[in-house]
Amino acid sequence: MINNHIEQLLEEFIHSFFGYGNFDGEYWFIGMEEGGGNSLDEIKKRLLVWEKRAKRELEDVAEYHIKLGIDYLFSERPKLQPTWNKLIRFYLASKGVTPTIE
């Protein structure tokens, strides 16, 4: 069951969270969604972490996910994440760098 606080927080998140990055960034990658949120508890956790981090319009992807307990993507030798992997390859290719898994 969703309480009034979570319901209001979800409404705010929908209308004011734009994703990860920097408004002054050279490149923007825009997508439909980030995945996750497979249970009501997981959605609540994401909303509460966002709230504790001052309801930012843009988040730092690593800091936010580490606060969620999803730190394996940011270790010294992280597993390639399917969505970000493709975006990173696209970025590197745009700079004339041949992408590798290293």
C-alpha angles and dihedrals in degrees: 000000000000117000123214093259093055091044091053091044091052090052091051092047092051092052102038112027112090101174137254130333142042128305088222094050119133092229133034125196112196123195143163101255144332101241125236124087093110093153137031090247091054092050091049090050092052091049094048093049089050090050093049089051091058098265093276120197088221125028134201101250096216097044093047095048093045088054087052089054093251098124101136089087091061103045124116093271104022125188111253110261109221099229100036091043090064094045091050091050090050092050094048092047090052087057092050093253118135105233118233132171088251 
